[in-house]
Amino acid sequence: MRQTHIESTAQILGRPPAAPALSEPFTNHPPARAHNGPHAEPLARVIEIGEVTAGIAVPERGGVRFFSSERRFDAIDGVVFGSVEQAARAARERFHAKARPSRLQAV
């Protein structure tokens, strides 16, 4: 007869095999799931500019904190903005500032 993983592990450890987890009755926890409803905590939002992922805006007390995902957005990394829209606007400004060609000319 073939041994299960639980049985072989129990033999190696010198213990009696534990009852399988599936033997426990299923318990429905509606109160635990209730916090996932419309009044749930806001989630982090990804901020993209075109096809470039600038970073994420994570809710915290007083607004959202921006975490950059590319070096060009590091100047605003860790800054707390009043809203996701303000964080996205700052990321767009940073993106367009870096995208402009330099006006320096070789002499």
NUBA-876492 format. One record per residue (C-alpha): z, x, y. Coordinates in nm, 4 decimals, always signed. Layout:
N
{{Z, X, Y}}
...
END
This chain:
107
{{+0.0000, +0.0000, +0.0000}}
{{-0.0944, +0.1309, +0.3429}}
{{+0.1827, +0.2027, +0.5951}}
{{+0.1766, +0.0832, +0.9521}}
{{+0.2346, +0.3197, +1.2405}}
{{+0.5797, +0.1695, +1.2976}}
{{+0.6791, +0.2283, +0.9357}}
{{+0.5527, +0.5874, +0.9226}}
{{+0.7226, +0.6733, +1.2525}}
{{+1.0473, +0.5216, +1.1280}}
{{+1.0274, +0.7357, +0.8122}}
{{+0.9741, +1.0546, +1.0129}}
{{+1.2670, +0.9733, +1.2411}}
{{+1.4850, +0.8625, +0.9494}}
{{+1.5407, +0.5154, +1.0922}}
{{+1.4744, +0.1683, +0.9558}}
{{+1.1450, +0.0229, +1.0857}}
{{+1.1784, -0.1878, +1.3977}}
{{+1.0611, -0.5451, +1.4004}}
{{+0.7112, -0.5772, +1.5446}}
{{+0.6960, -0.6925, +1.9047}}
{{+0.4738, -0.9852, +1.8073}}
{{+0.7618, -1.1498, +1.6222}}
{{+0.9340, -1.2226, +1.9539}}
{{+0.8694, -1.5752, +2.0836}}
{{+0.6387, -1.6141, +2.3833}}
{{+0.8296, -1.7018, +2.6976}}
{{+0.6642, -1.8724, +2.9899}}
{{+0.7904, -1.7402, +3.3246}}
{{+0.6569, -1.9710, +3.5977}}
{{+0.9148, -1.8559, +3.8588}}
{{+0.8060, -1.4936, +3.8082}}
{{+0.4417, -1.5884, +3.8711}}
{{+0.5218, -1.8116, +4.1674}}
{{+0.5244, -1.5155, +4.4078}}
{{+0.1508, -1.4662, +4.3445}}
{{+0.0679, -1.7857, +4.5313}}
{{-0.0601, -1.8335, +4.8859}}
{{+0.2577, -1.6897, +5.0390}}
{{+0.2367, -1.3605, +4.8518}}
{{+0.2685, -1.0272, +5.0268}}
{{-0.0598, -0.9164, +5.1863}}
{{-0.2514, -0.6568, +4.9899}}
{{-0.4019, -0.3278, +5.0959}}
{{-0.7567, -0.3601, +5.2302}}
{{-1.0384, -0.1131, +5.1814}}
{{-1.2181, -0.0211, +5.5047}}
{{-1.5856, +0.0586, +5.4620}}
{{-1.8456, +0.1513, +5.7186}}
{{-2.1820, +0.0787, +5.5657}}
{{-2.1654, +0.2502, +5.2276}}
{{-1.8928, +0.4955, +5.3344}}
{{-1.5347, +0.4241, +5.2339}}
{{-1.3243, +0.5271, +5.5319}}
{{-0.9869, +0.4532, +5.3740}}
{{-0.7375, +0.1765, +5.3132}}
{{-0.5125, -0.0246, +5.5406}}
{{-0.1724, -0.0870, +5.3786}}
{{+0.0507, -0.3598, +5.5262}}
{{+0.3907, -0.2558, +5.6523}}
{{+0.6401, -0.3778, +5.9065}}
{{+0.4694, -0.3981, +6.2430}}
{{+0.1084, -0.3783, +6.1227}}
{{-0.0987, -0.1761, +5.8778}}
{{-0.0948, +0.1959, +5.8057}}
{{-0.4342, +0.3639, +5.7607}}
{{-0.4846, +0.6197, +5.4813}}
{{-0.8122, +0.8095, +5.5012}}
{{-1.0346, +0.8726, +5.2025}}
{{-1.2610, +1.1312, +5.3694}}
{{-1.1975, +1.4292, +5.5934}}
{{-1.3867, +1.2797, +5.8851}}
{{-1.1209, +1.0060, +5.9100}}
{{-0.8205, +1.2382, +5.8792}}
{{-0.7551, +1.2182, +6.2547}}
{{-0.6360, +0.8586, +6.2113}}
{{-0.4679, +0.9114, +5.8733}}
{{-0.1139, +0.7709, +5.8767}}
{{-0.1570, +0.5826, +6.2059}}
{{-0.0062, +0.2326, +6.2186}}
{{-0.2400, -0.0266, +6.3692}}
{{-0.1566, -0.3820, +6.4711}}
{{-0.4127, -0.5307, +6.2313}}
{{-0.6767, -0.4425, +5.9743}}
{{-0.9444, -0.5158, +6.2364}}
{{-0.7956, -0.2554, +6.4729}}
{{-0.7859, +0.0023, +6.1927}}
{{-1.1478, -0.0761, +6.1037}}
{{-1.2520, -0.0445, +6.4687}}
{{-1.0844, +0.2973, +6.4971}}
{{-1.2556, +0.4106, +6.1752}}
{{-1.5957, +0.2925, +6.3060}}
{{-1.5412, +0.4798, +6.6334}}
{{-1.4467, +0.7929, +6.4395}}
{{-1.7514, +0.7541, +6.2127}}
{{-1.9954, +0.7118, +6.5020}}
{{-1.8385, +0.9980, +6.6983}}
{{-1.8993, +1.2330, +6.4043}}
{{-2.2464, +1.0902, +6.3329}}
{{-2.3830, +1.1720, +6.6795}}
{{-2.5858, +1.4925, +6.6924}}
{{-2.4357, +1.7796, +6.8840}}
{{-2.5794, +1.8409, +7.2313}}
{{-2.5173, +2.2131, +7.2116}}
{{-2.8341, +2.4165, +7.2299}}
{{-2.8895, +2.7686, +7.1060}}
{{-2.9420, +3.0159, +7.3877}}
END
